Structure formats: structure tokens, C-alpha cells
């Protein structure tokens, strides 16, 4: 199975966040994961 690109997941999450604080927090957490793992981070 192919993994997910965190940048793609972030794009989807950001588009769906709207005004939800929880969803915006998810986007921030994804940003942190990208920073920690590098720009090419993938989730297996």
C-alpha cells in the first residue's frame, strides 16, 4: 500500500478546517510533523 504525503494531508485538512478550532489544531499538528520529519515525510 502507498503512504500518504503529509503535505497533501495538510492541504486537505486546511481546506476542511473552516472555523473549527479543533480542525485548525490538526493542521498545526500536521505542520509540526512535517517540520520534525522533513518536507518529504510520508505516513506508511
ChimeraX attribute file (.defattr): number of C-alpha atoms within 10 A of each C-alpha:
attribute: neighborCount
match mode: 1-to-1
recipient: residues
	/A:1	4
	/A:2	7
	/A:3	9
	/A:4	12
	/A:5	15
	/A:6	20
	/A:7	17
	/A:8	11
	/A:9	15
	/A:10	18
	/A:11	13
	/A:12	12
	/A:13	18
	/A:14	17
	/A:15	12
	/A:16	13
	/A:17	16
	/A:18	10
	/A:19	8
	/A:20	10
	/A:21	10
	/A:22	10
	/A:23	16
	/A:24	17
	/A:25	14
	/A:26	16
	/A:27	21
	/A:28	15
	/A:29	13
	/A:30	19
	/A:31	15
	/A:32	12
	/A:33	16
	/A:34	18
	/A:35	12
	/A:36	10
	/A:37	11
	/A:38	11
	/A:39	13
	/A:40	10
	/A:41	16
	/A:42	17
	/A:43	9
	/A:44	8
